[in-house]
Amino acid sequence: MSEKEKVLVSRTIAVPADTNPWGDIFGGWVLSLMDIAAGSIAARLARGTVATKAIKEVTFDTPIFVGDEVSVYAEIDKIGNSSITLNVYVTIRRKSQSEEFHAVKGIFVMVALDENRRPRPVRQKWTEA
Ligand SMILES: CC(C)(COP(=O)(O)OP(=O)(O)OC[C@H]1O[C@@H](n2cnc3c(N)ncnc32)[C@H](O)[C@@H]1OP(=O)(O)O)[C@@H](O)C(=O)NCCC(=O)NCCS
């Protein structure tokens, strides 16, 4: 994956188990999908373990309903020394509709970890590999 390329990381269907007591899709479930997507891309880039350091500016712009197809896209925004900042976008496709539309976005900061779980340079293992 090249930098600034928005890639599809996961796609699933929202089911009743993902709802809160009021029957609406639980925001924490969506956040976990986004966190997994950010971690997946960051770990691939860092070629090793990463941890979520910060989740910023998450906005839930469109409600997600049971039966919606939920797609998570991520793009690398910035590579620091030990950190990778990603923009993560969630789109939905409603039952019987063909197009996807925007639902949620957020900024995730992931940190590459060494064997002692301390920050290490993101690119360190690239040159060693
Ligand atoms: C991730 C962890 C090892 C980082 O340790 P740390 O001592 O805070 O690291 P640093 O202060 O050196 O910061 C590491 C990088 O994160 C960046 N960073 C730190 N706080 C930040 C914030 N609030 N927002 C954005 N970036 C931040 C720093 O700028 C630095 O980036 P750089 O190396 O690219 O310049 C440590 O905080 C940790 O273990 N946290 C728990 C992680 C976790 O369990 N996540 C899952 C939650 S359940």
The ligand as a Gaussian input file, in Angstrom:
#p B3LYP/6-31G(d) Opt

LIG

0 1
 C        1.894000       3.431000      22.818000
 C        2.910000       3.741000      23.946000
 C        3.961000       2.638000      23.998000
 C        3.561000       5.060000      23.586000
 O        4.422000       5.406000      24.626000
 P        4.734000       6.965000      24.909000
 O        5.765000       7.022000      25.984000
 O        3.460000       7.695000      25.103000
 O        5.393000       7.387000      23.537000
 P        5.893000       8.790000      23.058000
 O        5.525000       9.898000      23.997000
 O        7.347000       8.597000      22.693000
 O        5.035000       9.005000      21.728000
 C        5.133000       8.069000      20.691000
 C        4.592000       8.715000      19.442000
 O        3.196000       8.962000      19.613000
 C        2.927000      10.348000      19.368000
 N        1.876000      10.759000      20.282000
 C        1.912000      10.680000      21.617000
 N        0.746000      11.152000      22.127000
 C       -0.002000      11.525000      21.066000
 C       -1.302000      12.087000      20.942000
 N       -2.063000      12.359000      22.007000
 N       -1.758000      12.344000      19.705000
 C       -1.010000      12.080000      18.619000
 N        0.226000      11.523000      18.667000
 C        0.715000      11.265000      19.897000
 C        4.233000      11.060000      19.654000
 O        4.274000      12.314000      18.977000
 C        5.206000      10.063000      19.108000
 O        5.228000      10.153000      17.693000
 P        6.618000      10.162000      16.851000
 O        7.547000       9.136000      17.439000
 O        6.206000       9.768000      15.451000
 O        7.170000      11.538000      16.916000
 C        2.222000       3.835000      25.346000
 O        1.537000       5.072000      25.455000
 C        1.237000       2.725000      25.555000
 O        1.634000       1.579000      25.753000
 N       -0.057000       3.036000      25.513000
 C       -1.102000       2.022000      25.588000
 C       -1.473000       1.578000      24.154000
 C       -2.672000       0.667000      24.166000
 O       -2.789000      -0.209000      24.994000
 N       -3.568000       0.902000      23.194000
 C       -4.769000       0.142000      23.102000
 C       -5.832000       0.739000      23.954000
 S       -6.816000      -0.491000      24.710000

